[in-house]
């Protein structure tokens, strides 16, 4: 277990940041750490795999590659899976699940491909364990096996994470389509507020004016306090054969001591606000479960009205869009909302109401508010709208490609300066 081929999938656009984080956590470099499309390969130890699960904030999972073979038919899949020593990883008394993905595969049915791999695993256990085989469990399996089919190659992985790594273990209260914690960390890294290569954060105050259930400020506060990302959850590797409880306890103890040492420093100011007081309550409860309630200042308030929480700092913002476009401000009378209840409360769906279908009027008003009151701040806005700078009448100083699930986005940086906003002519 001292030389495993790991693959850490991540959102597209985050690969280089993830490689920096893996290098910091493991010391791997050169041919032992390779950037790939939507992920990073690492030749590492079993201890490294546990370490990356505990501390990693950018990867979606930590997978161990067990096989990489050519195929032409479903029978080739069966033969490849049969050759893997699954008994070295789990027992026939445990349940397992297979998840299959494909890219340009010539096979006509992924379900049948999955079935052949499942049969191969079961048959190998029957042969090795006197007729006993593990059972399939699709919802809460003990072990997850991942199979990826390219044009002519099958790659088999065993998962060490269990639940996806964006599930930090503290989120219970959430609104519609919450931002994943891994993407929030990627935004903080791309903005430069958090350096994944050193693990240090900026001393500048951080503010999210549309914080929803608190993902960005909570992630920022945990980073500032040195808390491990997975310190409040369980992992799939705890049910795998190589797992040694004393080694795992040692890693957690080491992480706790480092966090305690970092907690002695002066805290970095982290702020969040949302027009919906219900969402602020959600964020407050999430912050308490995440152990950072004392480090985050959360308030209710319209993004178009709230004044700066500090003289200068960094705004990191993921305004809702598409089905979540009910975004920013109810400051202007006549704001359009969904349904009579939303109109009565002024807080539809947990966030503010946009003035136009694409949020154009909201962003115009937000830009005007920022120019008047946030001079000296830097704003980073994640959006799929490539025309956002023109809507805000701001010139971006940087644009970072980033994907929010299947949605291609850009993280725009705006250097906010005092000025007069000129609205577009009708």
JOLINUR-V70576 format. One record per residue. N is the residue number from 0. RES is the residue in three letters. PHI is phi as a letter, one per 20 degrees, with the letter a starting at -180 (999 if undefined). Layout:
BEGIN
n-><N/N>
res-><RES/RES>
phi-><PHI/PHI>
END
This chain:
BEGIN
n-><0/1/2/3/4/5/6/7/8/9/10/11/12/13/14/15/16/17/18/19/20/21/22/23/24/25/26/27/28/29/30/31/32/33/34/35/36/37/38/39/40/41/42/43/44/45/46/47/48/49/50/51/52/53/54/55/56/57/58/59/60/61/62/63/64/65/66/67/68/69/70/71/72/73/74/75/76/77/78/79/80/81/82/83/84/85/86/87/88/89/90/91/92/93/94/95/96/97/98/99/100/101/102/103/104/105/106/107/108/109/110/111/112/113/114/115/116/117/118/119/120/121/122/123/124/125/126/127/128/129/130/131/132/133/134/135/136/137/138/139/140/141/142/143/144/145/146/147/148/149/150/151/152/153/154/155/156/157/158/159/160/161/162/163/164/165/166/167/168/169/170/171/172/173/174/175/176/177/178/179/180/181/182/183/184/185/186/187/188/189/190/191/192/193/194/195/196/197/198/199/200/201/202/203/204/205/206/207/208/209/210/211/212/213/214/215/216/217/218/219/220/221/222/223/224/225/226/227/228/229/230/231/232/233/234/235/236/237/238/239/240/241/242/243/244/245/246/247/248/249/250/251/252/253/254/255/256/257/258/259/260/261/262/263/264/265/266/267/268/269/270/271/272/273/274/275/276/277/278/279/280/281/282/283/284/285/286/287/288/289/290/291/292/293/294/295/296/297/298/299/300/301/302/303/304/305/306/307/308/309/310/311/312/313/314/315/316/317/318/319/320/321/322/323/324/325/326/327/328/329/330/331/332/333/334/335/336/337/338/339/340/341/342/343/344/345/346/347/348/349/350/351/352/353/354/355/356/357/358/359/360/361/362/363/364/365/366/367/368/369/370/371/372/373/374/375/376/377/378/379/380/381/382/383/384/385/386/387/388/389/390/391/392/393/394/395/396/397/398/399/400/401/402/403/404/405/406/407/408/409/410/411/412/413/414/415/416/417/418/419/420/421/422/423/424/425>
res-><UNK/UNK/UNK/UNK/UNK/UNK/UNK/UNK/UNK/UNK/UNK/UNK/UNK/UNK/UNK/UNK/UNK/UNK/UNK/UNK/UNK/UNK/UNK/UNK/UNK/UNK/UNK/UNK/UNK/UNK/UNK/UNK/UNK/UNK/UNK/UNK/UNK/UNK/UNK/UNK/UNK/UNK/UNK/UNK/UNK/UNK/UNK/UNK/UNK/UNK/UNK/UNK/UNK/UNK/UNK/UNK/UNK/UNK/UNK/UNK/UNK/UNK/UNK/UNK/UNK/UNK/UNK/UNK/UNK/UNK/UNK/UNK/UNK/UNK/UNK/UNK/UNK/UNK/UNK/UNK/UNK/UNK/UNK/UNK/UNK/UNK/UNK/UNK/UNK/UNK/UNK/UNK/UNK/UNK/UNK/UNK/UNK/UNK/UNK/UNK/UNK/UNK/UNK/UNK/UNK/UNK/UNK/UNK/UNK/UNK/UNK/UNK/UNK/UNK/UNK/UNK/UNK/UNK/UNK/UNK/UNK/UNK/UNK/UNK/UNK/UNK/UNK/UNK/UNK/UNK/UNK/UNK/UNK/UNK/UNK/UNK/UNK/UNK/UNK/UNK/UNK/UNK/UNK/UNK/UNK/UNK/UNK/UNK/UNK/UNK/UNK/UNK/UNK/UNK/UNK/UNK/UNK/UNK/UNK/UNK/UNK/UNK/UNK/UNK/UNK/UNK/UNK/UNK/UNK/UNK/UNK/UNK/UNK/UNK/UNK/UNK/UNK/UNK/UNK/UNK/UNK/UNK/UNK/UNK/UNK/UNK/UNK/UNK/UNK/UNK/UNK/UNK/UNK/UNK/UNK/UNK/UNK/UNK/UNK/UNK/UNK/UNK/UNK/UNK/UNK/UNK/UNK/UNK/UNK/UNK/UNK/UNK/UNK/UNK/UNK/UNK/UNK/UNK/UNK/UNK/UNK/UNK/UNK/UNK/UNK/UNK/UNK/UNK/UNK/UNK/UNK/UNK/UNK/UNK/UNK/UNK/UNK/UNK/UNK/UNK/UNK/UNK/UNK/UNK/UNK/UNK/UNK/UNK/UNK/UNK/UNK/UNK/UNK/UNK/UNK/UNK/UNK/UNK/UNK/UNK/UNK/UNK/UNK/UNK/UNK/UNK/UNK/UNK/UNK/UNK/UNK/UNK/UNK/UNK/UNK/UNK/UNK/UNK/UNK/UNK/UNK/UNK/UNK/UNK/UNK/UNK/UNK/UNK/UNK/UNK/UNK/UNK/UNK/UNK/UNK/UNK/UNK/UNK/UNK/UNK/UNK/UNK/UNK/UNK/UNK/UNK/UNK/UNK/UNK/UNK/UNK/UNK/UNK/UNK/UNK/UNK/UNK/UNK/UNK/UNK/UNK/UNK/UNK/UNK/UNK/UNK/UNK/UNK/UNK/UNK/UNK/UNK/UNK/UNK/UNK/UNK/UNK/UNK/UNK/UNK/UNK/UNK/UNK/UNK/UNK/UNK/UNK/UNK/UNK/UNK/UNK/UNK/UNK/UNK/UNK/UNK/UNK/UNK/UNK/UNK/UNK/UNK/UNK/UNK/UNK/UNK/UNK/UNK/UNK/UNK/UNK/UNK/UNK/UNK/UNK/UNK/UNK/UNK/UNK/UNK/UNK/UNK/UNK/UNK/UNK/UNK/UNK/UNK/UNK/UNK/UNK/UNK/UNK/UNK/UNK/UNK/UNK/UNK/UNK/UNK/UNK/UNK/UNK/UNK/UNK/UNK/UNK/UNK/UNK/UNK/UNK/UNK/UNK/UNK/UNK/UNK/UNK/UNK/UNK/UNK/UNK/UNK/UNK/UNK/UNK/UNK>
phi-><999/e/b/d/e/e/c/d/f/b/f/g/n/d/g/f/f/f/f/f/f/f/f/f/f/d/n/f/b/m/f/e/b/c/e/c/f/l/r/c/e/b/e/b/e/f/f/f/f/f/f/f/f/f/d/f/d/d/f/e/b/c/d/d/f/d/b/b/c/f/b/c/c/f/f/f/f/f/f/f/f/f/e/e/e/f/f/f/d/b/d/f/e/e/e/b/b/d/d/d/c/b/c/m/f/f/f/e/c/f/f/f/f/f/f/f/f/f/f/f/f/f/f/f/f/g/f/e/d/m/n/e/c/f/e/e/c/e/e/c/f/f/c/d/d/d/c/c/d/e/g/b/c/d/d/d/c/d/e/d/e/n/f/g/f/f/e/f/o/d/e/d/e/b/e/f/l/f/f/f/f/f/f/f/f/f/f/f/f/f/f/n/f/d/d/f/e/d/n/e/d/f/e/f/g/c/b/d/f/c/f/l/e/n/g/f/f/f/f/f/f/f/f/f/e/m/f/f/g/d/f/d/b/d/c/f/f/f/d/e/g/f/f/c/f/f/f/f/f/f/f/f/f/f/f/f/f/f/f/f/f/f/f/f/f/f/f/e/f/c/c/b/b/b/f/e/f/f/f/f/f/g/f/f/f/f/f/f/f/f/n/c/g/e/d/d/d/d/c/e/q/f/f/e/c/f/e/f/f/b/f/b/r/c/e/c/c/d/f/f/b/m/f/d/f/f/d/g/c/d/f/e/f/n/g/f/c/e/n/f/f/f/f/f/e/m/c/f/l/n/b/f/d/f/e/c/g/e/m/g/f/g/f/f/f/f/f/f/f/f/f/f/c/d/g/n/e/d/d/d/c/e/b/e/e/f/e/g/g/f/f/e/l/c/e/f/e/a/c/d/f/b/d/d/m/e/e/f/c/c/e/e/d/c/e/e/c/f/a/d/e/d/f/f/f/f>
END
